[in-house]
Amino acid sequence: MPEQMSQDTVEELLHDATRRLIRTTDGLPDAAYGEPSGLPDWTRGHVLAHLVLNAEGMAGAIGGILEGEPVPMYASQEARDQDIQDLAAAGPAAIRARLLGATTDLSDAFAALPADELDTLVERVPAGRQVPAGALPGMRLSEVSIHHADLDAGYSRADWAPAYAALLLDAMTGGWEAPDPSFRAVASDLARTWAFGDGGPAVTGTAADLGWWLTGRGAGEGLSSDSGDVPQIGSW
């Protein structure tokens, strides 16, 4: 999380993003859950099932911290993948109910996490990647915002709050990897620039278009590059 954005601001953005996701989910006809999403091989039901399992995993991990018995977000990568498949197959009513319950539980978990536990590390899977508990709200905000757009159900990156788009670019600056990562991402709507690698040619567009492109989505629609062609980004 960038230093200039407080935990409270991130959680406010998450609250709004979650509310909008629930509204989209509730408005989808049942038949739409089985239709393709913007992600390869996943229906809209798969995307929503992933968001359910992600919320449940984060809430469970925070519950473990509160009880003094740390638990990972997922029992294993295989278990997580199978749970997504199972919930996607369970149908719209089950997905809607689980999503509402999981997002409510996660909000309660974030509110209950003491300030002195924000640095406590949470495992994604046993012996896997670890992140501080205090980073989970920002991570969840990205899960909700990006995958809501992946649903291809009337909500797109253009609906992201500018503060979230900046947060995404801040987060990606330090961890982006590519064969030739040297360029500058210039957000025309925020008057901000992010350097990737050693800097270099400017790739210019709105912060949302830049963030979408940097996650490997699309082909750089809405962007321009000083070097001519906008570089192609691998999938996230």
C-alpha positions as CSV (number, residue, x, y, z in Angstrom):
1,M,0.0,0.0,0.0
2,P,1.4,3.4,-0.9
3,E,2.4,5.5,2.1
4,Q,0.1,8.3,1.0
5,M,-3.1,6.2,1.2
6,S,-4.3,5.2,4.7
7,Q,-5.7,1.9,5.7
8,D,-9.1,3.6,6.2
9,T,-9.1,4.9,2.7
10,V,-8.3,1.5,1.3
11,E,-11.1,-0.1,3.3
12,E,-13.5,2.6,2.1
13,L,-12.6,1.9,-1.5
14,L,-13.1,-1.8,-0.8
15,H,-16.5,-1.2,0.8
16,D,-17.7,0.7,-2.3
17,A,-16.1,-1.8,-4.8
18,T,-17.7,-4.8,-2.9
19,R,-21.1,-3.1,-2.9
20,R,-20.9,-2.6,-6.6
21,L,-19.9,-6.2,-7.2
22,I,-22.8,-7.5,-5.1
23,R,-25.2,-5.3,-7.1
24,T,-23.8,-6.6,-10.4
25,T,-24.0,-10.2,-9.1
26,D,-27.6,-9.9,-7.9
27,G,-28.6,-8.4,-11.3
28,L,-27.2,-11.2,-13.4
29,P,-29.8,-13.6,-14.9
30,D,-29.2,-17.1,-13.8
31,A,-28.3,-18.1,-17.3
32,A,-25.5,-15.5,-17.4
33,Y,-23.5,-17.3,-14.7
34,G,-22.6,-20.1,-17.1
35,E,-21.6,-17.8,-19.9
36,P,-17.9,-17.0,-20.7
37,S,-16.1,-14.3,-18.7
38,G,-13.2,-12.2,-19.9
39,L,-10.8,-14.8,-18.5
40,P,-9.8,-17.9,-20.5
41,D,-11.7,-21.1,-19.7
42,W,-13.6,-19.4,-16.8
43,T,-17.4,-18.7,-16.9
44,R,-18.8,-15.8,-14.9
45,G,-19.6,-18.4,-12.2
46,H,-15.9,-19.4,-12.0
47,V,-14.9,-15.7,-11.5
48,L,-17.5,-15.2,-8.8
49,A,-16.6,-18.5,-7.1
50,H,-13.0,-17.4,-7.0
51,L,-14.0,-14.2,-5.3
52,V,-16.0,-16.1,-2.8
53,L,-13.1,-18.5,-1.9
54,N,-10.7,-15.5,-1.7
55,A,-12.9,-13.7,0.8
56,E,-13.4,-16.8,2.8
57,G,-9.7,-17.5,2.8
58,M,-8.8,-14.1,4.0
59,A,-11.4,-14.1,6.7
60,G,-10.2,-17.5,7.9
61,A,-6.6,-16.4,8.0
62,I,-7.5,-13.3,10.0
63,G,-9.6,-15.5,12.3
64,G,-6.6,-17.6,12.9
65,I,-4.6,-14.6,13.9
66,L,-7.2,-13.5,16.4
67,E,-7.4,-16.9,17.9
68,G,-3.6,-17.3,18.1
69,E,-3.6,-20.3,15.7
70,P,-2.4,-19.1,12.3
71,V,-4.0,-20.8,9.3
72,P,-3.3,-20.3,5.6
73,M,-5.8,-18.8,3.2
74,Y,-6.1,-22.1,1.3
75,A,-5.4,-25.7,2.4
76,S,-3.4,-26.1,-0.9
77,Q,-3.5,-24.8,-4.5
78,E,-5.2,-28.0,-5.6
79,A,-7.9,-27.6,-2.9
80,R,-8.5,-24.0,-3.9
81,D,-8.8,-24.8,-7.6
82,Q,-11.2,-27.7,-6.9
83,D,-13.3,-25.5,-4.5
84,I,-13.7,-23.0,-7.3
85,Q,-14.9,-25.7,-9.7
86,D,-17.3,-27.1,-7.2
87,L,-18.9,-23.8,-6.3
88,A,-19.1,-22.7,-9.9
89,A,-21.0,-25.9,-10.6
90,A,-23.3,-25.4,-7.6
91,G,-25.3,-22.7,-9.4
92,P,-26.2,-19.0,-9.1
93,A,-28.2,-19.2,-5.9
94,A,-25.4,-20.9,-4.0
95,I,-22.8,-18.4,-5.4
96,R,-24.9,-15.4,-4.5
97,A,-25.5,-16.6,-1.0
98,R,-21.8,-17.5,-0.4
99,L,-20.6,-14.2,-1.9
100,L,-22.8,-12.1,0.4
101,G,-21.8,-14.2,3.4
102,A,-18.1,-14.2,2.6
103,T,-17.9,-10.5,2.0
104,T,-19.7,-9.7,5.2
105,D,-17.5,-12.0,7.2
106,L,-14.4,-10.5,5.6
107,S,-15.5,-6.9,6.4
108,D,-16.1,-8.0,10.0
109,A,-12.6,-9.7,10.1
110,F,-10.9,-6.6,8.9
111,A,-12.7,-4.5,11.5
112,A,-11.6,-6.9,14.2
113,L,-7.9,-7.0,13.3
114,P,-5.9,-5.1,15.9
115,A,-3.3,-2.5,14.7
116,D,-0.6,-4.5,16.5
117,E,-1.3,-7.5,14.3
118,L,-1.0,-5.7,10.9
119,D,2.5,-7.0,10.4
120,T,1.6,-10.6,11.2
121,L,2.4,-12.7,8.2
122,V,-0.4,-14.7,6.4
123,E,0.4,-17.7,4.2
124,R,-1.5,-18.1,0.9
125,V,-1.0,-21.9,1.1
126,P,1.1,-23.9,3.6
127,A,4.8,-23.0,3.2
128,G,3.8,-20.6,0.3
129,R,3.9,-16.9,-0.3
130,Q,3.5,-14.8,2.9
131,V,2.0,-11.3,3.1
132,P,1.4,-9.0,6.1
133,A,-2.2,-9.1,7.4
134,G,-2.3,-5.3,6.9
135,A,-1.8,-5.8,3.1
136,L,-5.0,-7.9,2.8
137,P,-7.5,-5.1,2.3
138,G,-5.5,-3.7,-0.6
139,M,-5.1,-7.2,-2.1
140,R,-8.8,-7.8,-1.8
141,L,-9.6,-4.4,-3.4
142,S,-7.6,-5.5,-6.4
143,E,-9.3,-8.9,-6.5
144,V,-12.8,-7.3,-6.4
145,S,-12.0,-4.4,-8.8
146,I,-10.2,-6.4,-11.5
147,H,-12.4,-9.5,-11.4
148,H,-15.6,-7.4,-11.4
149,A,-14.4,-6.1,-14.8
150,D,-13.5,-9.6,-15.9
151,L,-17.1,-10.6,-15.5
152,D,-17.9,-8.6,-18.7
153,A,-21.3,-7.7,-17.3
154,G,-21.5,-4.0,-17.6
155,Y,-18.7,-2.9,-15.3
156,S,-15.3,-2.1,-16.7
157,R,-12.0,-0.6,-15.7
158,A,-13.5,2.8,-16.6
159,D,-15.6,2.4,-13.5
160,W,-12.6,2.1,-11.2
161,A,-12.1,4.9,-8.7
162,P,-9.0,6.9,-9.7
163,A,-7.6,6.3,-6.3
164,Y,-7.8,2.6,-6.9
165,A,-6.1,2.8,-10.3
166,A,-3.2,4.7,-8.7
167,L,-3.0,2.1,-5.9
168,L,-2.8,-0.7,-8.5
169,L,0.0,1.1,-10.4
170,D,1.9,1.8,-7.1
171,A,1.6,-1.9,-6.2
172,M,2.8,-3.2,-9.6
173,T,5.8,-0.8,-9.9
174,G,8.0,-2.9,-7.6
175,G,7.0,-6.4,-8.7
176,W,6.5,-6.3,-12.4
177,E,8.6,-8.6,-14.5
178,A,8.9,-8.8,-18.3
179,P,11.7,-9.5,-20.8
180,D,12.1,-5.8,-21.4
181,P,10.4,-3.9,-18.6
182,S,12.0,-0.5,-19.1
183,F,9.4,2.2,-19.8
184,R,7.4,4.9,-18.0
185,A,3.7,4.6,-17.4
186,V,2.2,8.1,-17.6
187,A,-1.3,8.5,-16.3
188,S,-2.9,11.3,-18.4
189,D,-5.8,11.7,-15.9
190,L,-3.7,11.9,-12.7
191,A,-0.6,13.7,-13.9
192,R,1.5,10.9,-12.4
193,T,4.3,8.8,-13.8
194,W,5.5,5.3,-12.7
195,A,8.9,4.0,-13.8
196,F,9.3,0.3,-14.7
197,G,12.8,-1.1,-14.9
198,D,15.2,1.8,-15.7
199,G,12.4,3.9,-17.2
200,G,12.5,4.7,-20.9
201,P,9.8,5.4,-23.5
202,A,6.5,6.7,-22.1
203,V,3.4,4.7,-22.4
204,T,0.5,7.1,-21.9
205,G,-3.2,6.7,-21.1
206,T,-5.6,6.8,-18.2
207,A,-4.5,5.2,-15.0
208,A,-7.2,2.6,-15.4
209,D,-6.2,1.7,-19.0
210,L,-2.5,1.5,-17.8
211,G,-3.5,-0.8,-14.9
212,W,-5.6,-3.0,-17.1
213,W,-2.8,-3.4,-19.6
214,L,-0.2,-4.1,-16.9
215,T,-2.3,-7.0,-15.6
216,G,-2.0,-8.6,-19.1
217,R,-5.6,-7.8,-20.1
218,G,-6.3,-6.4,-23.6
219,A,-3.7,-5.2,-26.1
220,G,-3.1,-1.7,-24.8
221,E,-6.4,-0.2,-25.9
222,G,-6.5,3.5,-25.1
223,L,-2.7,3.7,-24.7
224,S,0.0,5.3,-26.8
225,S,3.8,4.8,-26.7
226,D,6.7,7.2,-27.5
227,S,8.4,4.2,-29.1
228,G,5.5,3.5,-31.5
229,D,4.0,0.2,-30.5
230,V,2.6,-0.4,-27.0
231,P,4.5,-3.4,-25.5
232,Q,2.5,-6.6,-25.1
233,I,2.2,-7.8,-21.5
234,G,1.9,-11.4,-20.5
235,S,-1.0,-12.7,-18.5
236,W,-1.1,-11.9,-14.8
